[in-house]
Amino acid sequence: MPDIVNTVAAAITYVAAAAFGPQTGPIAALIETAALTTATVAINAAVNASVSALAGTPRAEGSSTAFRADTDAGIPIAYGRVGCAGVINYRVAYDATNRYQSLFCTVSAGPIQSFVSFAADDTVTTFDGTLNKSDSGDHIGFMWLKKNLGTQPQTALTSPTGTGAGIAAPDWGANHKLNGLASYVLTMFENSKLSEYQGGVVKPLHVIEGVFGWDPRLDSTYPGGSGSCRLLTPSTWVWIDEGAIAALNWCIGRWAGDSGGGTYGVPYACSLIGGIGSSLAGIDVAAFVNAANVADTNGWKVAAYPTTKDDKYTVLTNLLQASGAAPARKGGLISCITNGEDQASVVTITAADTAGPVEVSLGQSRLERINTILPRFWSEDHRWEMVQIAPISNSTWVTEDGSKKRTRGVDYPYVPDADQAAQLAYYDIANAREAVTGTVPFKPHMRRIEPGDCFTFNEPGFLLSGLKVKCLRRSYDPMTGGVRITFRQETTAKHAAALAKTGTAPGDSTPFTPPSAPSAPTITSVTAIYDTSGLIVTASLSVLANGPTEDGLDWSLRWRVASGSWVESLHTDQLTDPTLQSGLVPLGETLDVQVAYFVGGVRTAWSATTTIAIDESDVIIDGNDP
């Protein structure tokens, strides 16, 4: 079998040498015929791999909208505006017939900025501010919701008042505080016909604004910062909606518990519950700040929902991807490289700065030289699913590749906007197609070049003279003091082209928002006749402007004796002036009556109470008035 690796390497070496041509003097010392060795092939592959690594990886624990009952689930940490269902911590049915059910759930480490909205089975549902009872949606009056933002410390969630059960959810008390966890309790009541939830539970979806964090740009104690935000004072933190700042806080870690001084969640003084947990001295903070500034300039945001069980490096990569950046290492520090801006060269180099031959590749592998990306992003308009936008490409690239599309699907799992996904995809293609990559050994004084910096060759007669390149990786040999830098060509024109891109997503698929409950009907008259078979109530109802105008609607009647418990009955396909049968009422009692009707499956509010007295004048015997 032929040696494929050596054959390919030899072919590439030949092309490179022919391109440079014979060289003499210092240029020859600089490039040494630019012979491309298998080591250089490996370096070039590493450069391409770093580009490919920008393809994001989804959450290890699946979709954020999956409602999970898992005692081994990780703790979610929400960055930016996200949609999520949460993880069930405790579920219990109670009351004499187990028709009440409460679910206590966690949506994120906290504190979070806010709960924005709630949907049950994809139907937007709202709740009144007093009893936490649903006043819109498919389950008006049969559902309750209470929430905590995840402060430290916080009081325990309790069963809502006004359910009618008269008891709280059992085995859940004041000690179940869920400190530092944004959480909610959802309570559902099943009616006597078991038709409200049909033996199941709703699929919840919360839209929330996630956690706060430290932003050095708003910290006057950080060089160049301005403001009161302090790393060790969580009460001063700001809401995070940008990827590089989220990545910085992921590196610092998420901390919970009492620091011992009456403050909670202080980094390095409490318990690490998520993220990397690096000391600040181990992080290249300036690189993250630069990436954040670039992302803000470009209008790029983040919507991320990792958990404490996700791979830490994968989360870091995905957070930075949303800011057009990639992880890097600088002098042993966690760092990053931003690709979203046109950077000026920090230095011009000549042969005198080098300490050996420059190893150069003059073309990407055909397997890596893609010209089209099919991007997918995390879309709120599509019920928080990953959605593909129209292909991102450039006709010039396709022409260069023989008019054949070379396509790759790339996920941007923490990107919340179609235009942002399109721009990042264009950058990924452009970077993958940069013609020149390689490595250059430098003398010790060139340690000033750091990952992410651009520099320019300036050596007359050298093929790369005048070319601006970007440092992707830097290694240092302490024995010789030498520096070895891996670089990639940096083309200025790609930045304007990338930022001009817009993404075309499929049509919106927003959750259904039902019409508000129609106004309550009005009872114009109620008559009661008492006979041996029971009480007959005739309710004549006025028809409102937004009410029903035809027969065959569903009506609910409820009545009570004096101030007792309401008795409710549903009557289908009734006339607009229905005669409704209810149970026996003793003579001499007072009867309260209310009615409601249904429009589009939404029940109106109950009518005002009409009260009548039952006395001897209402008695009918065998159909005759005695």
Disulfide bonds with the S-S distance in Angstrom:
none
